[in-house]
Amino acid sequence: MITISGLTARVAGRLLIDNASVSLPAGTKAGLVGRNGTGKSTLFRIITGDLAPEAGTISLPKNARIGQVAQEAPGTDDPLIEIVLAADKERAALVREAETASDPHRIAEIQTRLTDIGAHSAEARAASILAGLGFDHEAQQRPAKSFSGGWRMRVALAAVLFSEPDLLLLDEPTNYLDLEGTLWLEEYVRRYPHTVIVISHDRDLLNTAVNSIVHLDQQKLTFYRGSYDQFERQKAEADELQMKAKAKNEAARKHLQSFIDRFRAKATKARQAQSRIKALERMGTVAAVVESHVQPITFPEPEKQPASPIVAVEGGAVGYVPGKPILRQINLRIDNDDRIALLGSNGNGKSTFAKFISGRLEAEAGAVKRAPGLKIGFFAQHQLDDLIPDQSPVEHVRRLMPEAPEAKVRARVAQMGLATEKMSTAAKDLSGGEKARLLMGLAAFDAPNLLILDEPTNHLDIDSRRALIEALNDYEGAVILISHDRHLIEATVDRLWLVNNGTVKSFDGDMEEYRSLIVQSARRDDRDKPAAAGGEASKADLRKANADRRAQLAPLRKKINEIESLTGKLQKQIQLLDAELADPALYEKSPAKAAEKAKLRAAAAGKLGEAEEEWLELSAQYEEAMAG
């Protein structure tokens, strides 16, 4: 149990958390949500002891180990696998001691403890985590310093996951992951055996991996059970009730105040007026619901759309070193209304392909045809560094509109989703989300026919991501999207292309199918590792263990089959009743019979709903047991 009581915290004189309290049961997977700047990371710093609160306490179980991703990504000569293994400090210390210990009793104690903490399978577990985060066996043996900063942050994440702390704190862990790594992390957090608190604006992660939401809003902490979607519904219902209560409270206060104003001066009514004054004081007020407003994002519409295809590639190849293409045999076309998401692990060439389509990289082979007059807007996260630090958004836009009046320049900045008070703020003082909005606006400034967005959501909160979804859906041009945000992809695109094995091909399934492939692949890799280490005997043992598991789960599988049969019968019954109830003659000839059939239909629908809920619950249990 984690208990936060009466917590108050300030940063640079600004009150972020005020007398906030919340409790999290052991084993909770909680998403910590709230608008950017509300104090979520500050709360993490208080939990870890890096920042002292102004008031209040945080109670944790005795000797609980807290883990979070290191701020400094490892950049040493050590291989990745060794860095991750070293994160389990107890194991590392015992292994070192075992190499020099001479006392037989101590040696026995060390070996017993190593067995208890699963040290002998540690390397396989570390390798599995690294593989899930995108490092193959060869990469795991390479020194950390040979990787870029983003990949090193994955190593830091792998290290804290491997150490398996009692309380795992993750602050925007998907910002340096690709979609495949994000899907793997969702599954890992969902199955993590201890308590997790994750700060994230990734809606799918908050719907898939956590079982509760802690909302930091108006300097208070509120606990909600369920996923993010359930939190939104509960929050909306609570806000509606609060608005009704406020209206009722204001009406009652107005009524009392009216009586007081009318009769306070009359001697015969003075006592009643005084009693109502006291009642008014006791009544108090109901706080208003504070609605947060997010600036919308708008992409300018193309003045003229060229005829399709706007881009066509035949036998294309592209890379950075002549004679060594990263992608080859590219055969595709992009139409003027296409909405395409690029799938594939980081390092497979998604960004290379985006640069190729935009014309930033020339083809090494094949033919590339772009429609005459085609305008392409390109956004990538690394371009945030291209903003001029001391210039404001208005100054950035004025360079593109040198002859335009000030009002028109500011109107263009407003379309980018920047608030009035931020328009004159230096770029270096803008938040990450505000910089991303500005850069997206600059990329789309000339009303492109094709907009390419490479990880546009890394610094956007959930509300800003919703604004981006609306902007993309309103935009008339074609879109190519690279993102680890599955919700953004599902809400905005209608075609999926897989960048893999040195080429780009259409993926015929949907995002749920792709997620299943990633999760199944990760589970399959986990199951295969003991077999590889143990030879044929281990494979036989694994087959036997799987057979035993299936036998144990046979009653559960039978129950699932029975429910499937029942739902089929109920669906047929409802279809027959719907057909009968659709006949107007039934109501004319026998109203009573029509009413009876309507009751039967309602009862069948109720049973179907109950059966489907039970099927979902039992199926989840079965899948979890089979995966375990």
N, C-alpha and C positions, 0 to 999 in steps of 0.2 A: 504494500500500500504506500502510495506517495500522497502526502497531505500538504497542501499549501494553505496557510492560514494568515489572513489579514495582511497580505503582502503589498508593500508600497515601494515603488522604485522610481528614481529620477535619473536621467542622463543629460548632462550639460544643463542642469536646471529645469529641464522639461519633464513634467510628470507623465510617465508612461503607464504605470500600473498603480491603482489606488485602492487599497484595502480589499484586495482580491483574494478569494478562497476557492479551492477546488480539491477534490480527492480522486485519485485514480487507483482502482483495484489492481492487485498484482497480476501481471500477465496481460494488462491492457495494451492494445495497439491503438494509440491515439494520434489523430491528426491535429496539430496546432495551427489554426487558421486565423486570419485577420488581414486587414489591409496593410500594404507596405508602410513601414514606419510606426506601427502601433506598439512594438516592443517585444515581438516574438523571440528574436535572437537575444535580446536583453534578458528575457526569462531564462533562456538556456544558460547564459553566463551566471545567473544567480544560482541555478540548480547545481552547476559544476563548482561553485564557490569562487569563480573568477571575479565576481562583482558582489559587493555587500548590499543588501536591500536597505532602504531607509527605515522600514518597519516590517514586522511579520516574520514568519518562519516557514521553512520547508523541511518536512520530516521524511526521512528515507529509512528503509530497513537497515538494521545494524550490519556493517561490513559490506553493504551493497556496492558493487563495482559499477561506476558510470563510464560509459564510452562514447566518444564523439570523434568525428573525422578531424584529423590534425590540420591545423591552419596552414602549416608548411608542408607542401608535397615533398616526398622523399626524392632526393636527387643525387644519391650516392653511387659508388661502384658496385654495391651489393646487388645480386640477382633479385628479381621481384619475389620469387618464392621464399627466399631467405628473409626478406623484409617482412612479409606477411607472417611467417612462422615466428619471427622474433616478437610479434605483437602480443603473443601469449607469454607474458613475462614469467609466470610460474613454471611453465613447461621449459622455457629457455634456461631458467636458473637450475632446474633439476637436471636437465641434460648436461649442462656444464659441470655440475657437481658430480654426476655419475661418472664422468671421465677421470676424475681424480680421487674419488672416495675409495678408502681402503677398508673401513670397518664393515664387516659382513652384515651386521644388523642395520647399519645406515643404508648400505646398498640395497638391502631387501625393502626398507622403507621407501627409498626413492623409486624402485621399480614398481612397488605396489601403488604409489601415488601416481606415477606415470600411467599406469593401467587405468586407474580410477578416472583420470581426466581425459582418457582417450588419446594419449600422446602418440601412440603407435600408428594411429590413423590420421595424425595431424597433417602430414604432408599431402595425403590424398584430399583431405578436406580443404586445405589451403589452395590446392590446385583447382578444385572444383569451384571455389569462390572466384578465383582469378579468371577461370574459363567463362563463368557466367557474366563477368564484367568485360569480356572481350579479349582476353589474353590467351592465345594458344600455348601449347607446351613449349615451343621454341621461344616465344616472347617471355615466358615465365623465367627463363634462364638468362635473359639479357639484363645488363645493369640498368638501374632505374634512371641514371643520368642520360641514357640514350633515348628516353621518351620525352615528348612535349609535356607542358604543364598540365593540360587537361587529362592526359593519360596517367600522369603521376597522381593526380587527385583520385583517379580510380583505384590506384594502388593503396592510397591512404584509406579509402572506403573499404577496400578488401581487408586491410589490416584490422580495422575496428570490428568488422563483421566476424572475422576469424577469432578475435579475442573473446567474443560472445559475452559482453558485459551484462549485468543484471538489469541495468537501465541503459538502453541504447538511444542516443539523441542524434537525430539526422536533420541537418539544416539544408533544405533544398538539394537533396542528394542527386536528383535527376538533371541538374544543370550541366553536369559534365558527362552525362551518359547519352548514348544514342537510344533509339526506340527499343532495340533488342535488349540492351542493358537495363532499360527501365522496366520492361516486361519481366525480365529475370528478377530484378529487385522487388517488384510487386509481390511475386510469389515467395521470395525469400523472407520478406518482412511478414507476410501473412502467416508463414509457418514458424516464425522465430519463437523460441520457447520462453522468452522473458518479456519484460515490459519495453515498449518502444514508444517514443514520442517523435513524430516527424513533422517538421515545418515544410509544407509543400503547397504549391499552387497548381499541381498536376491533379486535375479532377479525377482521372481514372485511377491513379494511385490511391487517392483518398476514398474511392468507392470500392477498390479491390483489396487493398492491403490492411486497412484499419477497421476497427469495430466501434470506434467512438470518435467524437470530435470535441476539441476544446476550443471555444471561440473567444479570442481576445478582442473585445470591442468596448468602446467607451471606458477604457481603463479597468474593465472587469473581466473575469474569467467565468465562462459558463460551460458546463459539461452536457453533452448530448450523446445518447447512445445511438449507434448505427453508423451508416456510411455518410458521405458528404451530401448525397442526394436527399437522404432522410433528414439530415441536419437542416438543409434548406427548407424542406417542407415544415419541419417542426418550428423553425425560426419564423417562417411566414405566418404560421398559425398563431404563435405566441405574439407576434407583432400586431396581428389583427385583433386578438383579444385585448391587448394593451390599449390599442386605439379606441376600442369600444368602451373599455373601462375608463379611459380618460374623458371620452365624450360624456359618459354617465356621471362621472365625478364633477365635470365642469357644469353640467346641467343642475346637479344638486347644489353645488356651491352658489350658482347664480340664483337659484330659488331662495336659499337662505339669505344671501346678501340683499336680495330684493325686499324680503320681510324686514331685515335689520334697517335698511335705508328708509323704509316707509314708517316704521313705528318706533324707532329709537328715541325720538323727541317727545313721544306721547307718554304721559305719566301712566295711563292705564295699561299700556303695552310694554313699559320699560323692562319689567321682569322677563317677559317672553323674549324681548329683543336681546337681553343679556345672555339668556340661555342659548339662543341661536348663535350668538357671537362665539361662545365657548364651543358649541358643536362644530362651528365652521373651523375653529382652530384645531380641534381634534381630528377633523376629517382629513386634513392634509391634501396633497395634490398627487395625481398620477403623472409620472414622467412621460413626456412625449416620446414617440418612436423617432429616433434620429436616423434619417435616411441618408446613406452615403451616395454621393453622386460621382459617377465615373465619366470623364470626358469621352465622347464618342470618337472613333477614328473614321476618317473618310479618305478613300482613294479616288483621285480624279478619274472621270470616265474617259476612255480613248475617244478622240475626235472622230476617227474613222477606223473601222475594223477591216484589215486586209482579208482577202478571201483565203479559205482554208486550202491546203495546210499552211500554217504560218511558218513552220519549220519542218523540213523533211530530211532524214539522214539515211543514206544507203551505204552499208559496209564501212561505217565510220570507225575510226580508231583515234584515241587521244591519250596523251601523257605529258610528262614534264621533261623527260630525257629522250632525245631522238632515238628511235629504234627500240624503245622500251615502253610501249603503250600500257597504260593502266587499264583502259577499256578498249575492247575491239569488237568487231562484228556487230556494230550498233545499226539496227534497222528499225526505224520508227518514224512516226509523224505526229505533229502537235497541231490540233485544230484551234480555231480562234475562240472556242468556248470550252476548252478542256480544263478540267481541274484534276491535277495529277499530284500524288504524293509519292516520294521516292523512299522505298524501304531498303534495308540492308545495314549490316553492322558498320560502324565507323571504320575507316581504312579500306573499305571496299570500293570507294570512288564516287560517292554521292555528290560531294562538293565539286569534285573534278568534272563530273557530268554537268552539273549546274553551270560551271564556268564555261564548259564547252558549248552548251546551248546558248549562253548569253554572248558568245563571241570573245570571251576573255582568253580562251585557249583555242588555238587553231587545230584543225583536223590533221592527223598524220597520214591518214589514208581515207578513201571513200569520198563520197559526195555529200555536201551539206548545202541545202537550199533554204534561204530565208525569204519571206515575202517582201516585196519592195515596200520601203517606208516603214518596216517593222520597228517599233520602239520596245525596248526591253528594260525593265526596272529590276535591279539586283540588290538584295539586302543579305548581309551576312554578319554574324555577331562580332567577328574580329574587326569589322569596320567601325565599331564604336570608338576605337582609338584614333580614327581619322577625323573625328570632330575636333574643331579648333578650341582648345580648353577655355580660352578667355573670351570667346565670342558667344553671344546669346543666341537662342533660336531665331529671334528676329533678324540678327545680323547674318546668320547662316542663310536664311531665306532671301534677305535683301540682295545678297551677291548674285542670286539667280533672277531677281526682279529689280535691277538697278534703277529703272525708270518709273516703277510703280509707286503710288502714294503710300504713306505709312499705313493707312487703314486697310488697304488691299494686302499688304505684306502680312499684317497681323491676322487678317482673315485666313490667309493660307496657313499660318502657324496654328490657328485654332482648328483647322481641318485635320491637322496631325494629332489632335487630341491633347494638346498642352493647354493648361489653364492659364488665364490672363496673368496671374502673378508669377508664372514661370517663364513667360515670354522674354523677359529681359534678364533672366538669370544666366550667369556664365555656364557654359556646358560642363565645366569641371565640377560645378555645384549641383547639377541635376542628378536625380536618382538614376539607377540603371534602367528602370522602366521608362522614365522620361527621355533618356538618351535613345532608347530603342524606338520610341514613338517618333522622335525627331528624325532619326536615321531612316526609318521606313518612309516617312513623309518625303524626305529628300530623294530617296530611291524612286518613288512614284511621282516625283514632281512634274515630269513632262508627260503625264497621262499615258503610260506605256500600254501596249497591246498585250504584253506578256509580263507578268510579275513573278519573279523568282525570289522566294523567301527561304533562307537557310537558317534554321533554328531561331525564329523570331520571338519566341515566348520566354526565353531564359530569365528575363528580368521583369516579366509582367505578372501581376497578381491575377487571381481568378476573374475578378470583374473586368480587368483590362483585357484578359484573354477572350472574354465574352464579347467585348467591344471589337476585338480583332476578327472574331468569327462573323459578326454582323457586317463588318466592313468588307470582308472577303466575299460574303454571300451577296452583297449589294454591288460589288465590282463587276463590270461587264466584260473585262478582258479575260485572258487565259491565266492560269496560275500553276506554278510548280512549287511544291512545298516539301521542305525537309524539316521534320520535327519529331521530337521524342514524345510529344503530347498527343496521345491517341484520341482524346476527345476532340481536339482541334482538327485532326485528320478526318475523323468520322463525320464531323459537322460541316466540312467545307469541300471535300473532294469526292469525285466519282470514279476515278481511275487510280490503280495502284501499279507502280512499276518497281520491280525488284532489281537492285544493283548488287550483283553477286557473281562470283566465278569469272570475273574479268569482262562482264558484259551487262547490258540492260535489257530486261525482258518484262512483259506484262505479267502481273500476278493475278490469277483468275479468281481467287477467293476474296473474302472481305477481311476486315481488321480482326474480327474475332477468330477467324480461321488462322490468320497469321500469328495471333497471340498463342493459340493452341499449339501451333507448330514449334514456336520458340520454347514454350513451357515444357512440352513433351520432349523436345530435344535435350533440354537441361536435365530433366528427370532421367532420361535414358543415359546421359553421360554419367550422372551420379551412380546409377545402378551398375554401369559397365566398369567403373573403376575398381571395385573389390574383385571382380572377375579377372581383370587384367593383372592385378597384383597376385592373385592366388592361383592362377592356372586353371586346368580343367576341373580339378576338384572343387574350386571355388564356384565355377560355372554350374556344376551339378548341384552344389549346395544352394546356389541362388535360385535355380529352377525349382528345387524342392521347397525352398522358403516361399516362393511365389505360389506354388501349388497349395501349400498349407494355408497361405493367406486367403486364396480363393475359396478353399473349403470352409474356412471360418466365416467368410462373408456370404456363403451360399444362402442362409436365411434372409439376409438383408437384400440380396439380389432377387430372391423369390418374391419378397414383399414389393420391391420396385416393379417387378413384372406384373404382379397382381394389380397394382395401382394403374399401370399403363393400360391394362386390359379394361379396368373400370372406367378410366377416362375416355377410352374409345367408345364404350357402350353409351356413356352419358352424352358424348358429343353427337352420336347417331340419334339418340332419343330427342335431344334438343333440336336437331335438324328436322326431324319428323314433325315435332310439335310446332316449329316455326312455319313449316309448310302448311299445316292445318290452320294455324292462327292467321295466316296470310289470306285465307279465303273469306271474302266478305259475307258469303252466304251463311257461314257458320254462326255469325252474330245475329243474322235475321231469323234463322230457323230455331236456334237453340242458344240463347244468351247464357243460360246456366251452364251448358256444356262448354261454351267458350271461356267462361270464367274459370271453370274447373281445369281446363287445359292450360290456361295462363298460370294457375297456381302450380300445376305440375311442372311447367316450364321453369318457373322461378325456383322451385325446389331442386330441380335437376341442375340448374345453373349454380345454385349454392353448393351442392355436393361436388360439382366439377371444380369449383374454386378451391374447396377444402382439399380435394384429391390432388390438385396441381401443386398446392403449397406443400403438402406432405411429400409429394414426389420430388420436389426441388430440395427439400431438407434431407431426405434419405439419399438422394443421388449425390449430394454434396458430401455426406458422411461416407458413402461408398468410394467416391473418388479420392477423398482424403486418406482413407484406410489403404486403398490400393497404392497410392503414391508414397505412403509412409514406409 
